[in-house]
Amino acid sequence: MIFIGIQLIEIFPLISNINFSLPPSLSNFLGIKNNQEKEYSHTNSMLIGALTFFLPCGFTQAMQLYAISSSSFWSGAAIMLLFAVGTTPGLLGIGGLSAMVQGVFAKRFFKVAGIIVIALAILNISNGFSLAGFQKYFHESNNLQVHNIVTNNNGTQVIKMRQDAKGYTPNNFTVKVGQPVEWVIESTNSNVCSASLYSEKLKINQYLKIGQNTINFTPGEAGIIPFSCSMGMYRGSIEVVN
């Protein structure tokens, strides 16, 4: 994404001249000819379009998860159909707009698009680091909502958190090392990304159900325990101190 964004901005001529293409074997299988022999095929276009379903797109994956959770073939098919129909105007609009812009406006349009693509790439890299358990390096820059609310229940540290469409509140806690922790999560919306809770350090990859969810663990060492949604967009941390 960063590479494509730099190409759209056109500030490095050498990079702008580099083009990506499909492997020859795949091109031949799809019947795609070289630039001198352009051919259009409804079948190949539909096949390539169907393959985009498997691209690692967060929005698509969220709808796929929602469709699977319906536990019904027809309900899942209806969900994906509505998703496809609902996104069609936007996709056609973007494609049409990019084809219509010309001249000086086109250059400005693609430069802005390039900057947006680079920004999204940097965001994805940050989310990837968070999912990989390196959130402690971004701990000060994530604008975490700091609410160190910890209660003690017969030697067990109890932390309470709310999960909704906006993420986690509060999303930063401080607990003591070596003492059991009871993490109580009140889920209010199970149809959003934040309902999928992930923490590499705690070995948690849990789908939160509506209502109260409880996770128990005992921190063995001081440090930061990051957690996030399955895409790394909504984040938080549990700081363990001596």
LOFI-868227 format. One line per 5 residues: number of its first residue (from 1); for each residue y, z, x of C-alpha. Coordinates in pm, whole numbers, plus 32768, in hexadecimal, padded with zeros to 4 digits. Last residue first. Example, Ala and Ser with C-alpha at 12.3 -4.5 7.8 and 13.67 -1.06 7.14 Angstrom:
// residues 2
2> 7F96 82CA 8557  7E3E 830C 84CE
This chain:
// residues 242
242> 7E1A 9026 8226  7EAA 8F05 815E  7E0D 8DEE 808D  7EFF 8CF2 7FFA  7E81 8C45 7EC2
237> 7F0F 8AEA 7E97  7F87 89EF 7D98  7F81 8880 7D4F  7FA5 8778 7C40  7F8A 8617 7CCB
232> 7E56 8645 7DA6  7D88 8552 7CD6  7C79 864E 7C77  7D82 8750 7C1E  7DEC 883F 7D2E
227> 7D8A 896E 7DF9  7DF3 89ED 7F4E  7D65 8B2B 7FE8  7E5D 8B99 80F5  7DFE 8C91 8203
222> 7D5B 8DE2 823F  7BE1 8DF4 8246  7AB6 8E40 8168  7B57 8E0A 8016  7A6F 8E8F 7F04
217> 7A31 8DA7 7DDF  7A26 8DA6 7C63  7A99 8C89 7B82  7AE0 8CC6 7A11  7B3F 8BC5 7908
212> 7BEF 8C30 77CA  7C3D 8B36 76B8  7C05 89C0 76B4  7B08 8961 77BE  7B61 892F 7928
207> 7A9E 8827 79EA  7A34 88C3 7B33  7A23 8846 7C96  7A28 898C 7D59  79A4 89B4 7EBB
202> 7A9E 8AD0 7EF3  7B2E 8A2A 8028  7B24 88CC 7F94  7BD2 8930 7E53  7BD1 8854 7D1C
197> 7C2C 8891 7BB0  7C04 8777 7AB3  7CD9 87E4 798C  7E0C 8782 7A59  7DB6 8615 7A1D
192> 7DF3 862C 78A7  7D10 8632 7774  7CA9 87A0 778E  7DF4 882E 7716  7E3B 89A1 76E6
187> 7D66 8A31 77FE  7D92 8BA4 784C  7D17 8BE0 79AE  7C9F 8D38 7A1A  7C5C 8D5D 7B8F
182> 7B9D 8E9E 7BD1  7BBC 8EF5 7D40  7AD9 8FE0 7E02  7B7B 9092 7F2E  7B35 9029 8095
177> 7C8C 8F8D 80D3  7DAB 8FF1 7FF3  7E48 8F0A 7EF2  7F8B 8E40 7EDD  7FB7 8D43 7DC6
172> 805A 8BEE 7D95  8032 8B08 7C68  80C4 8BCE 7B4A  80A8 8B01 7A77  7FC7 89D6 7AC2
167> 7FFE 8869 7A67  80F3 87CD 7972  7FE5 8766 7877  7F67 88CC 7866  7EBD 89D3 793D
162> 7F27 8B42 7932  7ED8 8C34 7A4D  7E6B 8D9E 7A67  7E12 8E58 7BA6  7D33 8F8C 7B9E
157> 7CE5 9048 7CDF  7BAA 9116 7CB0  7BAB 927E 7D2B  7B8C 931A 7BD2  7C74 9215 7B35
152> 7D9F 91CA 7C10  7EB0 90DD 7B9D  7F41 8FB7 7C5A  807D 8EFA 7BF9  810C 8E4F 7D2B
147> 81DB 8D4E 7C70  8256 8C40 7D5B  827B 8AEE 7CB3  8220 8A09 7DD0  832B 891B 7E50
142> 8225 885A 7F17  82E0 885F 805F  828F 89BD 80DF  8117 899D 80B2  80FF 883B 8137
137> 8033 889B 8268  7F73 8995 8193  7F0E 8874 80B1  7E10 87FC 81AE  7CE0 882E 80D0
132> 7C73 86C2 80B3  7CF8 86B6 7F4F  7E53 8719 7FCC  7E45 8619 80E4  7DF0 850F 7FE2
127> 7F11 8579 7F03  8001 8555 802A  7F70 83FE 8078  7F94 839D 7F0A  8102 8408 7F0A
122> 8140 833E 8048  80A2 820E 7FA1  8173 8240 7E67  82B1 8244 7F3C  8240 8109 7FF4
117> 8201 8057 7EA8  8357 80C2 7E23  8403 803F 7F5D  834B 7EF4 7F3D  83AD 7ED2 7DCF
112> 8519 7F07 7E2F  84F8 7DF8 7F39  8444 7D1A 7E3D  8562 7D2D 7D41  866F 7D00 7E4A
107> 85CB 7BC2 7EC8  8594 7B46 7D63  8701 7B8A 7D0A  8772 7AAC 7E2B  86AA 7983 7DAA
102> 85A4 79A8 7C9C  8514 7AA3 7BA9  8432 7A0A 7AA1  82DB 7A39 7B44  8319 7BA9 7B98
97> 8391 7BE2 7A34  825E 7B3F 799E  816D 7C0E 7A6D  8227 7D51 7A22  8239 7CFF 78B0
92> 80CC 7C94 78A0  8066 7DE1 793B  8147 7EA8 7852  80DC 7DED 771A  7F67 7E0C 7778
87> 7F67 7F86 77B4  7F37 7FE5 7647  7E2F 7EDB 7608  7D5D 7F4B 7731  7D81 80BD 76DC
82> 7D2F 8077 756F  7BF5 7FBE 75DC  7B96 80D5 76CD  7BAF 81D9 75B8  7AF7 80FD 74BE
77> 79D7 80C5 75B3  79BE 823C 75F4  79BA 8284 747E  78B0 8178 7448  77CD 81ED 7562
72> 77F8 835D 750F  77F6 8489 75F8  7974 84A2 75D2  7980 8528 7738  792C 83CC 77B9
67> 7A62 8338 7712  7B45 844D 7798  7ABB 841D 78F7  7AF1 82A6 78DC  7C53 82E6 785D
62> 7CA1 83C2 798B  7BFF 82C4 7A73  7CDB 81AF 79EA  7E19 827A 7A18  7DB6 82E6 7B78
57> 7D62 8185 7BEB  7C44 816C 7CE4  7BEE 7FFF 7C88  7AAE 7FE1 7BBD  7B52 7F4A 7A88
52> 7BED 7E47 7B71  7A94 7DA2 7B74  7AC4 7D34 7A0B  7BFF 7C72 7A6A  7B47 7BC4 7B85
47> 7A34 7B5E 7A93  7B2C 7AEE 7987  7BE6 7A17 7A84  7AA0 7987 7B08  7A2E 7924 79AA
42> 7B7F 7893 7943  7B82 77BD 7A7C  7CAE 7739 7B38  7C95 765D 7C69  7D74 764C 7D9B
37> 7CEF 755F 7EA0  7DEC 7563 7FBC  7E16 76DC 7FA9  7C9F 7714 7FD8  7BAB 7716 7EB8
32> 7B41 7840 7DE3  79EB 7801 7D4A  79A3 7973 7D17  786F 7964 7DF8  792C 788E 7EF6
27> 7A47 798C 7F07  794C 7AA8 7F2B  789D 79FB 8050  79EB 799A 80ED  7A65 7B06 80EF
22> 7B9A 7B2A 8010  7CEE 7AF3 80A7  7E01 7BC4 8141  7F36 7B1D 81CC  8001 7B6A 8304
17> 814E 7AAE 8316  8217 7BD3 828C  8191 7CB3 83A2  822B 7BD7 84B0  8370 7BB5 83EC
12> 83A8 7D32 83DC  84BF 7D86 82E7  8427 7CC1 81C8  843B 7DD7 80C2  830B 7D42 8011
7> 8244 7D3B 8156  829B 7EA6 819D  821C 7F03 8041  80D9 7E42 807D  809B 7F02 81C1
2> 80EE 8050 811D  8000 8000 8000
